[in-house]
Amino acid sequence: MQALCLLFTSKRYFVIIHPSNFIKGVAMPKMKTHRGAAKRFKKTKNKIKRGSAFRSHILTKKSQKRKRQLRAPHYVAKVDVKRVVELIATY
């Protein structure tokens, strides 16, 4: 059984840390998923899917062809993929 480490933040308070998160005497915080990005992007096999703009309202003046094309899946551009992956990556 592994022992848990105690990290004292003040005289009254302490934090219990698992040894795997304890590196060279400093407790490393866990990386968290950006919840706003997690709701907007979905990871597929090789790409990152995103929502489509211009489909929420004022649809009567848009042609059927335009609305049909907006239904097609849209993906994040290659230049933005690295940034989005950092936000939605789970650790």
VOLUMPA-782281 format. One line per field, with one value per atom (N, C-alpha, C, CB): residue number from 1; atom name; y, x, z. Coordinates in Angstrom, 3 decimals, always signed. Glycine has a CB too. Example, Ala and Ser with C-alpha at 12.3 -4.5 7.8 and 13.67 -1.06 7.14 Angstrom:
nr	c(1|1|1|1|2|2|2|2)
atom	c(N|CA|C|CB|N|CA|C|CB)
yy	c(-5.690|-4.500|-3.300|-4.473|-2.250|-1.060|+0.030|-0.598)
xx	c(+13.190|+12.300|+13.200|+11.308|+12.850|+13.670|+12.900|+14.084)
zz	c(+7.800|+7.800|+7.800|+9.046|+7.080|+7.140|+7.870|+5.725)
***
This chain:
nr	c(1|1|1|1|2|2|2|2|3|3|3|3|4|4|4|4|5|5|5|5|6|6|6|6|7|7|7|7|8|8|8|8|9|9|9|9|10|10|10|10|11|11|11|11|12|12|12|12|13|13|13|13|14|14|14|14|15|15|15|15|16|16|16|16|17|17|17|17|18|18|18|18|19|19|19|19|20|20|20|20|21|21|21|21|22|22|22|22|23|23|23|23|24|24|24|24|25|25|25|25|26|26|26|26|27|27|27|27|28|28|28|28|29|29|29|29|30|30|30|30|31|31|31|31|32|32|32|32|33|33|33|33|34|34|34|34|35|35|35|35|36|36|36|36|37|37|37|37|38|38|38|38|39|39|39|39|40|40|40|40|41|41|41|41|42|42|42|42|43|43|43|43|44|44|44|44|45|45|45|45|46|46|46|46|47|47|47|47|48|48|48|48|49|49|49|49|50|50|50|50|51|51|51|51|52|52|52|52|53|53|53|53|54|54|54|54|55|55|55|55|56|56|56|56|57|57|57|57|58|58|58|58|59|59|59|59|60|60|60|60|61|61|61|61|62|62|62|62|63|63|63|63|64|64|64|64|65|65|65|65|66|66|66|66|67|67|67|67|68|68|68|68|69|69|69|69|70|70|70|70|71|71|71|71|72|72|72|72|73|73|73|73|74|74|74|74|75|75|75|75|76|76|76|76|77|77|77|77|78|78|78|78|79|79|79|79|80|80|80|80|81|81|81|81|82|82|82|82|83|83|83|83|84|84|84|84|85|85|85|85|86|86|86|86|87|87|87|87|88|88|88|88|89|89|89|89|90|90|90|90|91|91|91|91)
atom	c(N|CA|C|CB|N|CA|C|CB|N|CA|C|CB|N|CA|C|CB|N|CA|C|CB|N|CA|C|CB|N|CA|C|CB|N|CA|C|CB|N|CA|C|CB|N|CA|C|CB|N|CA|C|CB|N|CA|C|CB|N|CA|C|CB|N|CA|C|CB|N|CA|C|CB|N|CA|C|CB|N|CA|C|CB|N|CA|C|CB|N|CA|C|CB|N|CA|C|CB|N|CA|C|CB|N|CA|C|CB|N|CA|C|CB|N|CA|C|CB|N|CA|C|CB|N|CA|C|CB|N|CA|C|CB|N|CA|C|CB|N|CA|C|CB|N|CA|C|CB|N|CA|C|CB|N|CA|C|CB|N|CA|C|CB|N|CA|C|CB|N|CA|C|CB|N|CA|C|CB|N|CA|C|CB|N|CA|C|CB|N|CA|C|CB|N|CA|C|CB|N|CA|C|CB|N|CA|C|CB|N|CA|C|CB|N|CA|C|CB|N|CA|C|CB|N|CA|C|CB|N|CA|C|CB|N|CA|C|CB|N|CA|C|CB|N|CA|C|CB|N|CA|C|CB|N|CA|C|CB|N|CA|C|CB|N|CA|C|CB|N|CA|C|CB|N|CA|C|CB|N|CA|C|CB|N|CA|C|CB|N|CA|C|CB|N|CA|C|CB|N|CA|C|CB|N|CA|C|CB|N|CA|C|CB|N|CA|C|CB|N|CA|C|CB|N|CA|C|CB|N|CA|C|CB|N|CA|C|CB|N|CA|C|CB|N|CA|C|CB|N|CA|C|CB|N|CA|C|CB|N|CA|C|CB|N|CA|C|CB|N|CA|C|CB|N|CA|C|CB|N|CA|C|CB|N|CA|C|CB|N|CA|C|CB|N|CA|C|CB|N|CA|C|CB|N|CA|C|CB|N|CA|C|CB|N|CA|C|CB|N|CA|C|CB|N|CA|C|CB|N|CA|C|CB|N|CA|C|CB|N|CA|C|CB|N|CA|C|CB|N|CA|C|CB)
yy	c(-1.190|+0.000|+1.240|+0.005|+2.195|+3.414|+4.417|+4.029|+5.113|+6.134|+7.428|+6.366|+8.163|+9.456|+10.536|+9.751|+11.574|+12.665|+13.821|+13.126|+14.485|+15.653|+16.894|+15.567|+17.879|+19.151|+20.215|+19.448|+20.872|+21.884|+23.225|+21.974|+23.798|+25.096|+26.230|+25.155|+25.946|+26.903|+26.109|+27.940|+26.788|+26.076|+25.197|+27.075|+25.628|+24.896|+23.975|+25.853|+24.252|+23.511|+22.680|+24.465|+21.522|+20.683|+20.004|+19.636|+19.524|+18.868|+17.469|+19.679|+16.484|+15.107|+14.885|+14.063|+14.447|+14.293|+12.853|+15.275|+12.315|+10.970|+11.037|+10.397|+10.028|+10.068|+10.241|+8.810|+9.780|+9.923|+11.385|+9.111|+12.244|+13.665|+14.482|+14.198|+13.821|+14.505|+14.396|+13.915|+15.500|+15.485|+16.480|+15.810|+16.021|+16.868|+17.812|+17.676|+17.309|+18.105|+19.125|+18.799|+19.184|+20.148|+19.386|+21.130|+19.718|+19.054|+19.685|+19.153|+18.872|+19.373|+19.293|+18.564|+20.380|+20.315|+19.541|+21.724|+18.953|+18.221|+19.210|+17.271|+18.853|+19.671|+19.384|+19.370|+20.425|+20.245|+20.583|+21.116|+19.888|+20.153|+21.484|+19.012|+22.280|+23.536|+23.186|+24.494|+23.418|+22.935|+23.617|+23.161|+24.883|+25.569|+24.945|+27.048|+24.601|+23.974|+22.550|+23.963|+21.845|+20.469|+20.412|+19.842|+21.478|+21.508|+21.897|+22.474|+22.526|+23.031|+22.146|+24.392|+21.313|+20.492|+19.032|+20.938|+18.163|+16.710|+16.104|+16.060|+15.197|+14.532|+13.354|+14.066|+13.272|+12.107|+11.324|+12.517|+10.403|+9.590|+10.426|+8.584|+11.275|+12.060|+13.551|+11.710|+14.004|+15.440|+15.864|+15.804|+17.172|+17.720|+18.403|+18.717|+17.938|+18.462|+19.738|+17.416|+20.668|+21.903|+22.198|+23.081|+23.112|+23.504|+24.403|+24.209|+24.596|+25.425|+26.753|+24.705|+27.847|+29.168|+29.404|+30.278|+30.428|+30.867|+29.870|+31.130|+29.068|+28.147|+28.276|+26.753|+29.257|+29.297|+30.064|+29.908|+31.144|+31.934|+32.689|+32.930|+33.368|+34.079|+33.110|+35.318|+31.990|+30.966|+31.125|+29.582|+31.960|+32.062|+32.694|+32.866|+33.616|+34.270|+33.469|+35.650|+32.396|+31.574|+30.503|+30.924|+30.236|+29.262|+27.841|+29.379|+26.939|+25.538|+24.969|+24.709|+25.318|+24.809|+25.242|+25.304|+26.505|+27.021|+26.335|+28.540|+26.140|+25.476|+24.015|+25.583|+23.377|+21.978|+21.845|+21.413|+22.775|+22.730|+23.027|+23.718|+23.813|+24.112|+22.904|+25.286|+21.921|+20.709|+19.782|+19.964|+19.922|+19.043|+19.242|+19.324|+18.206|+18.355|+19.373|+17.006|+20.115|+21.096|+20.724|+22.544|+20.990|+20.600|+21.810|+19.519|+21.703|+22.770|+22.851|+22.526|+24.071|+24.268|+23.719|+25.757|+23.322|+22.716|+23.633|+22.344|+24.937|+25.866|+25.981|+27.236|+25.638|+25.754|+24.437|+26.320|+23.328|+22.008|+21.891|+20.909|+22.313|+22.177|+22.919|+22.712|+24.114|+24.923|+24.264|+26.314|+23.718|+23.091|+21.790|+22.830|+21.022|+19.761|+20.007|+19.029|+21.081|+21.413|+21.730|+22.613|+22.325|+22.674|+21.456|+23.721|+20.547|+19.423|+18.147|+19.157|+18.137|+16.919|+16.622|+17.060|+15.374|+14.964|+14.245|+14.048|+14.527|+13.942|+12.999|+15.018)
xx	c(+0.847|+0.000|+0.883|-0.959|+0.556|+1.347|+0.907|+1.222|+1.882|+1.583|+1.189|+2.792|+0.273|-0.121|+0.774|-1.608|+1.037|+1.892|+1.022|+2.841|+1.464|+0.765|+1.549|+0.568|+0.870|+1.479|+0.781|+1.366|+1.535|+0.955|+0.957|+1.728|-0.235|-0.357|-0.336|-1.642|-0.678|-0.584|-0.573|-1.766|-0.669|-0.627|-1.859|-0.517|-3.005|-4.242|-4.648|-5.336|-4.183|-4.680|-3.580|-5.282|-3.982|-3.054|-3.806|-2.381|-3.046|-3.612|-3.025|-3.332|-3.887|-3.412|-3.127|-4.460|-1.913|-1.478|-1.043|-0.324|-1.467|-1.047|+0.416|-1.957|+1.235|+2.664|+2.946|+3.323|+2.048|+2.297|+2.250|+1.277|+1.562|+1.485|+2.546|+0.109|+3.389|+4.383|+5.733|+4.438|+6.212|+7.455|+8.425|+7.206|+9.577|+10.631|+10.101|+11.303|+9.207|+8.721|+7.655|+9.851|+7.218|+6.204|+4.995|+6.756|+3.833|+2.618|+2.199|+1.475|+2.099|+1.718|+0.197|+2.426|-0.454|-1.906|-2.276|-2.501|-3.436|-3.903|-4.327|-5.076|-4.083|-4.550|-6.042|-3.736|-6.811|-8.254|-8.709|-9.003|-9.752|-10.359|-11.085|-11.332|-10.952|-11.693|-13.129|-11.075|-14.028|-15.408|-16.142|-16.176|-15.838|-16.475|-16.075|-16.117|-14.787|-14.291|-14.829|-12.748|-14.966|-15.465|-16.891|-15.407|-17.662|-19.041|-19.127|-19.863|-18.077|-18.113|-17.395|-17.517|-16.469|-15.657|-15.766|-14.188|-15.742|-15.749|-14.590|-17.117|-13.882|-12.763|-13.275|-11.718|-12.882|-13.195|-11.899|-13.809|-11.863|-10.661|-9.422|-10.871|-9.478|-8.292|-8.520|-7.851|-9.744|-10.027|-10.818|-10.792|-11.007|-11.823|-13.023|-11.006|-14.200|-15.444|-15.837|-16.562|-16.420|-16.901|-18.302|-15.949|-18.974|-20.316|-20.261|-21.047|-21.403|-21.497|-22.154|-22.281|-21.596|-22.182|-23.314|-21.100|-24.109|-25.185|-26.343|-24.615|-26.612|-27.738|-28.729|-27.240|-28.601|-29.458|-30.759|-28.710|-30.721|-31.945|-31.843|-32.172|-32.930|-33.055|-32.753|-32.086|-33.451|-33.212|-34.135|-33.393|-35.159|-36.125|-35.518|-37.330|-34.585|-33.988|-32.834|-33.496|-32.420|-31.327|-31.907|-30.506|-31.202|-31.699|-31.592|-30.924|-32.383|-32.346|-30.945|-33.370|-30.295|-28.947|-27.979|-28.449|-28.066|-27.159|-27.402|-27.328|-28.671|-28.997|-28.577|-30.492|-28.723|-28.310|-26.798|-28.751|-26.053|-24.590|-24.122|-23.955|-24.891|-24.535|-24.734|-25.360|-25.557|-25.759|-24.557|-26.985|-23.715|-22.546|-21.596|-21.809|-20.826|-19.897|-18.804|-19.267|-18.419|-17.346|-16.236|-17.863|-14.999|-13.847|-12.965|-13.037|-12.208|-11.295|-10.153|-10.746|-9.737|-8.639|-7.332|-8.484|-6.423|-5.155|-4.347|-4.323|-4.390|-3.602|-4.131|-3.585|-5.398|-6.001|-6.069|-7.379|-5.735|-5.898|-5.097|-5.470|-3.847|-2.993|-3.597|-1.572|-4.103|-4.694|-5.935|-5.039|-6.784|-8.023|-7.737|-8.957|-6.754|-6.403|-5.943|-5.305|-5.189|-4.729|-5.912|-3.753|-6.957|-8.114|-8.976|-8.950|-9.145|-10.072|-9.392|-10.860|-8.049|-7.345|-7.663|-5.813|-7.974|-8.238|-7.007|-9.501|-6.682|-5.486|-5.848|-4.569)
zz	c(+0.000|+0.000|+0.000|+1.224|-0.842|-0.941|+0.120|-2.346|+0.678|+1.675|+0.978|+2.609|+1.584|+1.049|+1.637|+1.350|+0.892|+1.337|+1.819|+0.199|+2.892|+3.400|+3.023|+4.930|+2.508|+2.151|+2.981|+0.606|+3.866|+4.737|+4.021|+6.072|+3.861|+3.205|+4.225|+2.376|+5.462|+6.561|+7.853|+6.536|+8.984|+10.269|+10.463|+11.426|+9.937|+10.172|+9.034|+10.430|+7.820|+6.670|+6.020|+5.652|+5.528|+4.788|+3.654|+5.715|+2.674|+1.507|+1.424|+0.202|+1.182|+1.017|-0.461|+1.555|-0.763|-2.149|-2.385|-2.483|-3.501|-3.893|-4.331|-5.040|-4.011|-4.355|-5.850|-3.878|-6.711|-8.147|-8.583|-8.943|-7.807|-8.129|-7.398|-7.792|-6.636|-5.822|-6.505|-4.388|-7.082|-7.836|-7.221|-9.327|-6.768|-6.192|-5.118|-7.286|-4.273|-3.158|-3.517|-2.536|-4.783|-5.189|-5.711|-6.266|-5.211|-5.675|-6.991|-4.618|-8.035|-9.352|-9.490|-10.487|-9.871|-10.042|-11.301|-10.098|-11.272|-12.452|-13.526|-12.091|-14.787|-15.903|-16.083|-17.229|-16.265|-16.399|-17.817|-15.377|-18.251|-19.555|-19.500|-19.965|-20.540|-20.644|-20.974|-21.727|-20.032|-20.175|-21.330|-18.876|-21.592|-22.714|-24.036|-22.709|-24.156|-25.385|-25.518|-25.403|-24.405|-24.444|-24.982|-23.048|-24.753|-25.236|-26.709|-24.402|-27.233|-28.604|-29.617|-28.641|-29.161|-30.062|-29.680|-30.039|-30.703|-30.472|-31.246|-30.907|-30.599|-31.252|-32.066|-30.216|-33.338|-34.159|-34.320|-35.560|-35.265|-35.429|-35.731|-36.529|-36.769|-37.133|-37.049|-38.520|-36.893|-36.939|-35.717|-38.217|-35.608|-34.530|-35.165|-33.631|-34.782|-35.320|-34.589|-35.216|-35.311|-34.706|-35.213|-35.014|-34.565|-34.982|-36.204|-33.844|-36.816|-38.001|-37.650|-39.110|-38.171|-37.952|-38.955|-38.075|-38.730|-39.627|-39.756|-40.989|-38.726|-38.824|-37.690|-38.877|-36.839|-35.660|-35.876|-34.521|-36.629|-36.823|-38.147|-35.632|-38.506|-39.792|-40.945|-39.845|-40.947|-41.965|-43.177|-41.359|-43.060|-44.152|-45.401|-43.705|-45.220|-46.391|-46.994|-46.012|-46.328|-46.852|-47.771|-45.694|-48.857|-49.827|-49.277|-51.146|-49.872|-49.458|-49.640|-50.256|-50.729|-51.006|-49.909|-52.384|-49.515|-48.484|-47.142|-48.333|-46.773|-45.508|-45.524|-45.222|-46.685|-46.818|-46.656|-48.181|-47.266|-47.150|-45.735|-48.114|-44.996|-43.612|-42.693|-43.108|-43.142|-42.341|-42.381|-42.821|-43.379|-43.529|-42.347|-44.875|-41.980|-40.856|-41.164|-40.507|-40.140|-40.270|-39.302|-40.001|-39.708|-38.909|-38.605|-39.631|-37.522|-37.121|-38.135|-35.679|-38.459|-39.403|-38.838|-39.744|-39.723|-39.296|-38.389|-40.507|-38.640|-37.828|-36.404|-38.476|-36.169|-34.836|-34.082|-34.954|-34.730|-34.111|-32.818|-35.087|-32.817|-31.628|-30.433|-31.920|-30.681|-29.614|-29.042|-30.129|-29.910|-29.454|-28.716|-30.637|-29.186|-28.526|-27.094|-29.313|-26.882|-25.520|-24.610|-25.551|-25.150|-24.335|-24.008|-25.046|-24.963|-24.735|-24.315|-25.969|-24.254|-23.844|-22.390|-24.049|-22.088|-20.712|-20.170|-20.629|-18.948|-18.339|-17.233|-17.809)
***
